[in-house]
Amino acid sequence: MSEADALGIVQQAIWLAIVLAGPVVGSAMIIGVGVAFFQALTQVQEMTLTFVPKIIAGFFIILLTGNYSGALLKVFTEQLFLRIATGFK
């Protein structure tokens, strides 16, 4: 295994982590901005109000994108095992 092989694997793994976390992080950001706007309008400064909607939205996003995320992770793992079996040729 050369340095280029290792760098390629790390690059693919980082990109996969970004793609898998993207929907959950994006929805949490959108919900966070909406809750902050609501708190600014109503002057309700409840700390737990920011966390509960993010957790609920994250749960539903994981339910919606779970199959796609699992399929991406499966393909990456199969490619990695195949490269290990063939000796990175």
N, C-alpha and C positions, 0 to 999 in steps of 0.2 A: 504494500500500500504506500503510495507516494504522498507527498504533501498536497498535491493537487486533488487527489482522491479524498483525503481527509477534509480539505477545505470545501470541496463540493458537497460532501455529506453534511457538514456543519451549516453551510449556506442553505441547503434544502431544509434542514431541521428548523432553522430560525424562521425561514419563510413559512413553513408549515405552522409553527407556533403563532405567527402573526395572523395567518388566515383562520386558524381555529379560534383564536381569542377575539378576533375582530368584531364579530356580531355581538358578543356579550359586552365588550367594552364600549362599542358604539351605542348600543341601547342604553347602557348605564350613563353615558355622557348626555344623551338626549333627555333621559328621565331626570338627571341631575340638574340640567339647565331649566327644565320645566318646573321642577320643585323649587328651585332657587327663585325663579320668576314669581311663582305663587307665594312664596314666603315674603318676597319683597313687596308684593302688592297688598298682602293682608297683614303684614308685620307679625306673623306667627313664627316664632323662633324655636320651634320644637326640634331637637336634635335627631330624634328617632324618625321624624317625618322624611328625612333624606334617605335613610337606609332601607326601609321596608319596601317602597316602590321599586328601588333598584334590584333588590333581591327577588321580588316577584317577577319583574321583567326579565331578569337574567335566567330564572328558572324556565320561563316560557320560551325564551330564545334558545336555550339549550334543548328543550323538547322539540322545537321546530327544526333546528339545524343539526340535531344529534346524528341522524343517519348520514348526512353529507359529511360531517366531521369524522365520523367513524370510518367511512369509506376512504377518505383521504389518508387517514392514519394507517389504514390497512394496506393501501397501495404503497405508501412510503416504506412501511415495515417489510412488505414482500420484496420490494426493490432492493432494500438494504440487505436482507438475508440472501437474495440471489447474488448480489455483488460479493458478499462474504463467501458464499459457496463456490463461486467461480474464481476466487482469488483476485478480485478487482481488475479483471482484464477488460 
